[in-house]
Amino acid sequence: MADSYETFMSLLTAQIKNQDPLSPMDSTQFTQQLVQMTGVEQQLLTNDLLEKLVTNTGSGIQTSVSLLGREVRALNSDAKLTAGKAEWSYSLDREATDVTVEVLNEFGKVVQVVKPTENKAGDHSFTWNGKDRTDQQLPNGGTYTLRITAKDSAGATVPVTNFVKGIVTGVEQVDGKTLITINGVKVGWEKVTAISDPVKEPAPVPPTPETPEQAA
């Protein structure tokens, strides 16, 4: 179609350039040709966008499928309450002296507040027992968000990065976006920051059979 468009433009340009001044091109015909040209141009642009969309979508799916069964680390602040607990991971850019951890429900309401005592730079984990600020146990299955604020001894804000780490158990597409499932939470595949093979437990060593001398 691109070749046809170029040919059409060349012919139209030549027709305008070589028209008889005493008998110029009919304005109605010229308008129709311009409309036709615009339609072809729009179709080319649409085809180009579709091609890019298919390429990007396919790349996302292929990359995500290759993550199945592997351990990944991805930027994420959500966790599901399962068996009475929810777990998060976060990283402090530098050592902090004051850290506040808030757990928010799906409506953005703070249901629990905790002040960690271990605030060194690096990775940390936080496990919530599923109880709200009135000590009521919340039902399993809900998705909760972790919000952390941290300050150093000078009162300056310490950057915090929330992430999830676990085995990828599912891949799906929702509204053209590729999502992977980690610990029951769906995360965009583009948020993955690290990939590794899961650590396998060594196979148990079978007992050594007794010799006749040992049995005696």
Backbone torsions as a table, in degrees:
resi	resn	phi	psi	omega
1	MET	NA	-32.8	179.2
2	ALA	-63.3	-40.1	178.3
3	ASP	-64.0	-41.6	179.3
4	SER	-63.3	-38.5	179.1
5	TYR	-63.7	-44.5	179.0
6	GLU	-63.4	-41.6	178.9
7	THR	-63.3	-43.6	179.6
8	PHE	-60.0	-43.8	-180.0
9	MET	-64.6	-40.5	180.0
10	SER	-63.8	-44.3	-179.9
11	LEU	-65.1	-42.0	-179.2
12	LEU	-65.6	-41.4	178.8
13	THR	-63.6	-43.3	179.2
14	ALA	-64.6	-38.1	-179.8
15	GLN	-64.1	-41.5	179.4
16	ILE	-68.7	-42.2	-177.4
17	LYS	-65.6	-36.7	-173.6
18	ASN	-100.8	10.3	-178.2
19	GLN	-67.6	151.9	-179.6
20	ASP	-75.2	120.1	179.9
21	PRO	-57.5	-30.1	-179.5
22	LEU	-81.2	-15.4	179.2
23	SER	-141.3	71.0	-176.2
24	PRO	-65.6	163.9	-179.3
25	MET	-60.1	140.3	178.3
26	ASP	-62.0	129.0	-176.0
27	SER	-62.5	-35.9	179.3
28	THR	-64.9	-44.0	179.2
29	GLN	-63.7	-41.1	-179.6
30	PHE	-63.3	-42.0	178.8
31	THR	-62.4	-42.6	179.0
32	GLN	-61.3	-39.5	179.8
33	GLN	-67.7	-37.7	177.4
34	LEU	-65.2	-40.9	177.4
35	VAL	-61.5	-42.7	179.0
36	GLN	-62.6	-42.6	179.8
37	MET	-61.5	-43.9	179.8
38	THR	-61.9	-40.1	178.5
39	GLY	-62.4	-42.2	178.9
40	VAL	-64.3	-42.3	-179.6
41	GLU	-62.6	-43.6	179.1
42	GLN	-63.6	-38.0	178.6
43	GLN	-64.4	-39.7	178.0
44	LEU	-63.2	-43.1	178.8
45	LEU	-64.0	-41.1	178.7
46	THR	-62.8	-45.3	178.9
47	ASN	-60.2	-40.7	-179.7
48	ASP	-64.3	-42.9	179.1
49	LEU	-65.2	-41.2	178.7
50	LEU	-63.4	-40.7	179.9
51	GLU	-62.9	-42.4	178.5
52	LYS	-65.5	-39.4	179.8
53	LEU	-63.3	-45.8	180.0
54	VAL	-63.1	-41.3	-179.8
55	THR	-62.9	-47.2	-179.2
56	ASN	-66.2	-41.1	179.6
57	THR	-64.0	-45.5	179.6
58	GLY	-62.0	-39.8	179.0
59	SER	-63.0	-42.7	179.6
60	GLY	-63.4	-43.9	179.7
61	ILE	-63.7	-48.3	-178.6
62	GLN	-60.3	-44.1	179.8
63	THR	-64.0	-42.5	-177.0
64	SER	-68.4	-40.2	179.0
65	VAL	-60.5	-36.0	179.7
66	SER	-67.9	-14.0	179.4
67	LEU	-87.0	-13.0	-178.4
68	LEU	-55.5	129.4	178.5
69	GLY	82.4	-2.9	-179.9
70	ARG	-103.2	156.6	178.7
71	GLU	-89.0	130.6	-178.9
72	VAL	-130.6	162.2	172.7
73	ARG	-121.7	127.3	-176.1
74	ALA	-138.8	147.0	177.6
75	LEU	-65.4	124.9	-176.3
76	ASN	-171.2	145.7	179.4
77	SER	-119.4	2.3	-175.2
78	ASP	-104.4	151.8	175.3
79	ALA	-152.3	150.9	178.1
80	LYS	-95.0	140.5	175.5
81	LEU	-80.5	112.0	-176.1
82	THR	-131.4	130.2	-179.9
83	ALA	53.3	38.6	175.0
84	GLY	77.7	15.7	177.4
85	LYS	-153.9	157.0	175.2
86	ALA	-137.0	143.4	-175.3
87	GLU	-124.8	140.8	177.0
88	TRP	-133.1	164.6	171.7
89	SER	-131.1	149.0	176.9
90	TYR	-151.8	161.8	-178.2
91	SER	-130.1	131.0	176.2
92	LEU	-93.6	130.1	-178.2
93	ASP	-63.9	-33.9	175.7
94	ARG	-152.2	173.2	-177.2
95	GLU	-63.1	139.1	179.8
96	ALA	-119.6	155.9	176.8
97	THR	-107.8	-17.1	-179.5
98	ASP	-140.9	112.9	-179.2
99	VAL	-125.7	131.9	176.9
100	THR	-120.4	124.9	179.3
101	VAL	-108.8	124.4	178.8
102	GLU	-118.8	137.9	175.1
103	VAL	-106.9	124.0	-178.1
104	LEU	-113.0	142.8	176.0
105	ASN	-83.6	-176.8	-175.3
106	GLU	-65.2	-15.2	178.8
107	PHE	-96.5	4.1	179.5
108	GLY	83.2	10.3	179.4
109	LYS	-86.9	135.6	178.3
110	VAL	-75.2	120.9	-178.5
111	VAL	-106.4	-16.8	178.6
112	GLN	-155.9	145.9	177.5
113	VAL	-131.6	132.3	-178.3
114	VAL	-133.5	145.9	176.6
115	LYS	-115.0	98.3	179.8
116	PRO	-63.7	152.0	178.5
117	THR	-101.8	-18.6	178.8
118	GLU	-98.3	106.4	-172.2
119	ASN	-128.9	33.2	178.0
120	LYS	-73.8	162.2	177.1
121	ALA	-64.3	145.0	178.5
122	GLY	116.5	-164.3	-174.5
123	ASP	-82.4	144.9	177.4
124	HIS	-140.4	159.1	175.4
125	SER	-122.9	152.3	178.9
126	PHE	-138.1	126.3	178.5
127	THR	-115.8	126.2	179.8
128	TRP	-105.0	136.2	-177.1
129	ASN	-83.8	5.6	176.5
130	GLY	82.5	6.2	-179.7
131	LYS	-98.6	141.5	179.7
132	ASP	-85.5	-170.6	-174.5
133	ARG	-72.5	-11.3	175.2
134	THR	-101.1	11.6	178.8
135	ASP	69.4	22.2	176.2
136	GLN	-89.8	135.4	179.0
137	GLN	-77.3	123.2	179.7
138	LEU	-85.7	151.6	-175.8
139	PRO	-68.6	148.6	176.9
140	ASN	-67.2	157.9	174.7
141	GLY	101.9	-19.0	-179.5
142	GLY	-76.5	152.3	176.5
143	THR	-102.1	128.9	-177.0
144	TYR	-122.4	152.7	-176.6
145	THR	-113.8	138.1	178.5
146	LEU	-97.4	129.6	176.3
147	ARG	-125.1	125.3	-175.4
148	ILE	-124.9	134.3	171.4
149	THR	-121.4	136.8	-177.2
150	ALA	-137.7	142.6	177.4
151	LYS	-134.5	151.0	178.0
152	ASP	-93.5	-173.7	-175.8
153	SER	-64.5	-21.6	178.9
154	ALA	-90.5	-0.3	-179.7
155	GLY	86.3	4.8	179.3
156	ALA	-81.4	148.5	-179.8
157	THR	-69.7	134.3	176.4
158	VAL	-100.7	122.1	179.3
159	PRO	-60.1	137.5	179.8
160	VAL	-126.6	136.8	177.1
161	THR	-119.7	120.0	175.9
162	ASN	-88.6	140.3	178.6
163	PHE	-150.2	164.1	175.8
164	VAL	-119.9	144.2	-180.0
165	LYS	-133.3	126.8	-179.0
166	GLY	176.3	-175.6	-179.0
167	ILE	-85.4	135.3	176.6
168	VAL	-76.9	120.7	-176.6
169	THR	-112.9	-4.9	-179.5
170	GLY	-162.5	155.1	177.3
171	VAL	-137.8	134.8	178.0
172	GLU	-153.5	164.2	177.0
173	GLN	-114.7	129.3	179.0
174	VAL	-130.5	116.3	180.0
175	ASP	53.7	41.8	177.1
176	GLY	79.6	3.0	-179.8
177	LYS	-109.6	133.4	-179.5
178	THR	-86.7	124.1	-179.2
179	LEU	-118.3	143.4	173.5
180	ILE	-115.8	152.1	-179.3
181	THR	-105.4	123.8	178.1
182	ILE	-129.8	121.4	179.7
183	ASN	53.6	36.5	177.2
184	GLY	81.5	0.5	-179.0
185	VAL	-112.9	135.6	179.7
186	LYS	-88.1	131.0	-177.1
187	VAL	-133.4	141.4	175.4
188	GLY	-61.8	133.5	-175.8
189	TRP	-61.0	-26.1	-178.7
190	GLU	-71.2	-9.2	179.6
191	LYS	-89.1	-2.3	178.6
192	VAL	-68.2	129.5	-179.1
193	THR	-114.4	-14.4	179.7
194	ALA	-155.2	145.8	-179.3
195	ILE	-134.2	138.1	176.6
196	SER	-152.2	160.3	175.3
197	ASP	-80.2	139.6	-179.2
198	PRO	-62.7	145.0	178.8
199	VAL	-72.6	124.0	-178.9
200	LYS	-94.9	135.1	176.9
201	GLU	-70.6	136.3	179.1
202	PRO	-63.6	142.9	179.7
203	ALA	-65.8	140.3	180.0
204	PRO	-63.4	142.5	179.6
205	VAL	-83.3	123.2	-179.5
206	PRO	-65.3	146.3	-179.5
207	PRO	-64.4	146.0	178.7
208	THR	-79.0	125.0	-179.7
209	PRO	-63.3	144.7	-179.5
210	GLU	-72.1	144.4	174.9
211	THR	-83.8	161.2	178.1
212	PRO	-55.3	-35.3	-179.4
213	GLU	-67.0	-39.6	179.6
214	GLN	-69.0	-37.4	179.9
215	ALA	-64.9	-33.6	-179.9
216	ALA	-74.2	NA	NA
